[in-house]
């Protein structure tokens, strides 16, 4: 009878499956460690958390989520996400930029499901997402995860406060230098894909103002600007051209988390 049949399975098959699953899990952990916050977690914490992540590719210009909607929590791995506040009259302003140094969705970390901003990919790459409820459950059980995420929430508050001052008090050239430094820190390369139209939207500045600021930075020997791209040629000079806000924001992050907000920066050939 069919129910009396027994199937013999080679024990080495189980070993092979186990090794394959272990290798896959290690690859997943290695991928998640591209995010500096996740990389700061102990192995046991990240292994527990890893099972709840979904990793996806985000192309440049992709709208990850709409403003004032319920969203997941996103840990950029190699992508860069702009957080944009849209106004009723159609105007919009970037209020933050998050790459592998941070997490998008601090509202969910604080227990609020609705995100007050729009998330738009400005640097293509990988993003790991996790549900807000699940992340909060993990935070309740893991003190180190809770400490790291709360420290990052603090840096976001400090970042937005500094950015408010910057947008009101500093000239376009300084703000552009500051913005390019932030993007380079998160992009991990000297060369970045950018258009003046996109920069104008991020800095809430007319294209003519962006064009003049670009030319000034280029004449100062800090960048090279071509169609749809910007290459940082002298980072030290670019930092001098920036306002104090870049250094202030860098320092707040490092002070709160104990490491700098830098992914490895590769020089373009």
N, C-alpha and C positions, 0 to 999 in steps of 0.2 A: 504494500500500500504506500501511497505517496507520503503519508505522515510518518512512515517508518524509515524513510530515506535519511541518511546522514551524510553530510558533506565534509570531507577532510580538507582543511586549509593549512597550507604550509606556514609554520610559525614564523619563518623569515619574512612573510608578507606583512605580518603585523609590525615587525621591526622596521621594515621599509616605510610603511605608512606613518609610523610614529616619528621616524627621522624626518620624513617630508613635512609633517605637520610642525615639528620643532623648528625646522629651517624656515618655513613660511612665517611662523610666529616671530622668529628672530629678525627676519627681513622687515616685518611690520613694525617691530619695536625700533629698528634702525631708522626706518622712514619717519616715524613719529618724533624721533629725537632731533630731527632737523629744526623743530620748533624749540626755541631756547627755554621756554617755560616747562615744556614737557621733558626736555633734556635735564632740567634741574631736579626732576623727581627721582627718588630712589627707585631701583629696579623693580621692587615688589609693587610699588604704587603704580608705575607705568604699565606693568604687566596686567594688573587688575583693570586698569582704565582702558587699555588697548582694545579689549573685546567689544567695547561699546562705540568705537569710532567707525565712521565711514570715510574713506579717502576718495576724493574726486579731483579731476583736472579742471581748472578754471581758466578759460581763455581770456585774453585781454579784452576789456570792455564788457565782460559778463556782469549782469546785475545779479548778485548773490541773493539779495532780499530787498523788498520795498520798505520804504519808511512807514513807521507806525503799524507794523505787522508782527505777528507771532513768529519767532525765528528759532532756529537751533543756535548752538554756540560753535564758532568756527576758529580753529587753530591753523593759521597759514603755515605751510611747511616750506614751500618755495615760491608761493604767490604773494602778491602785495594787494591789500584791499583798502580802498579809500572809503571813509565814512562821510557821507554828505547829508547836510540838512537842507531840505527844499522848502521854500517859502510860498505863500499863496500867490504872489505876483509872478511866479515863475523863476525868480532868482534862486541860486543855490550856492552853497559854500562848503568846501571840505573842512571838516572839524577835526579830523584825525586821519592818520595813515598807519595801518598795521601790517607788518610782515611777519617773518619768522621769529621776531622778538616778543610777540604778544598773542592776544586772543581777541576775537570780535564777538561781542554779545555780553558785555559786562552787566547789562540789565538782567540777564538770566542768572548770572552769578549772584546778583543781589536779590533775586526772587521775583523779578518783574519780567513777565513773558514778552511784552511788546517792546520792540526796538525802536527808539525815537529817530533813527537815521536810516539812510539808504546805504547799502553796501555794494560797491562797484569795483571790479577787478581792474587795477591799473598796471599790474605786473603778472603775466600769465604764470601758472604753476600749480602745484598740488595744495589742496586744503583738506584738513581732517575735521569732520563735523561730529557733534554729539548732541543729543537732546538736552535741553535745559534741566528738566526734571531729573534725568539720570545723572548729570554732572553734579547737581546739588546733593543727590543721595551719596555720591562718591565723596563729596566734600565733607559731609557729616561724619563719614567713617574714617577719613584720612586727614589728620591734622596738618601734614606737610603740604598736601595739595591745597588745602584751605589757606594756609599761610602764603603760599606762592601766588595764588590767584588774588587774594586780598591785597597783596603788595602791588600787583599789577594794576588793580583797580585804583589804588592810590596814585600810581604814576600817570594813569589816564586823566584823573582829576587835575593833577599838576600840569600835565601837557595841555589840556584844554584851556586852563587859566592862562598859561603862558601864551598860547596861540591867540587868545582874545586880545591880549596886549599887543602882540606882534601885528595882527591885522589892523589894529587901530593906529599904532604909533610909528611903524617902520615903513620905509619906502619900498617900492616894488622890487628893486634890485636886491636889497637885503633879504626880503621875504623869499625871493626866487632862489637865492643862494642857500638859504636855510632849508627850503623845501627840497632842493636837489641833494643836499647832504643827507636829509632824512631818507629820501628815496634810495640813494646809494647804499646807505647802511642796511636797508631792508632788501634791496634788489640783489646785492652781492656781486655787482659788476661795475666797472668804470663806465660802460656804455649802456644806455637805457633808451627804450622806445618811447618817444614822446612827441606830441604835436603841440603847436602853439595854441590851438583851439582847446585842447584838453587842459593845458596849463592855465589858460585863461579862466576856465571853469573852476579848476581847483583853487586858484588864488583870487577868484572873483574880481578879475582885472580884464580890461579890454585888450584885444589882441595887439593893438598898437603899443600899449604899455609893456606887454610881455616881450614884444619884438625889440623894443628899446633896451629893456633890461638884459635880454639875451646878448645883444650886441655889446653892451657894456662889459658883461662878464667875459665875453669872448676876447675883447680887446685887452682885458686885464690878464689874459693868459690862463684863465681858470677852466674853461670848457671849449669844446668844439661843437658846433651846432650844424647839423645837416638836416635834410628833409626827413622828418619823422623820427629823429634820433638826437640824443645829446650824449657827449662823451666827456667825462671829467678828466682833464689833463693835468691839473695841479690841485690836489685836494687841500693842501695847506693854504694856498691863496684863496680857494673857495671858502674855507672857514674864516679867513680874514674878511672876506667880502660879506659874510653873513652877519646878522645881528647877534646879540647876546643870547637870543632865545634857543638857538641850537645847543650851545654849551650848557645852558640851564636845564633843558629837557634831558639831555644826555646824562647830566649829573644826577638828576632826580631819579632816573631809572636805575642807574648803577648803585646809588645809595640805598634804594629800597630793596633791590633784588640781589645785590652782591656781585653782579657781572654786567658788562656793558651790552647795550642793545645792538650788537653787531653780528651779522652773519659774515662769513668769510668773503672778502671782496677780491674778485678775480679781475685782473687787468685784461682789457680787450686787446687782441693782437693788432 
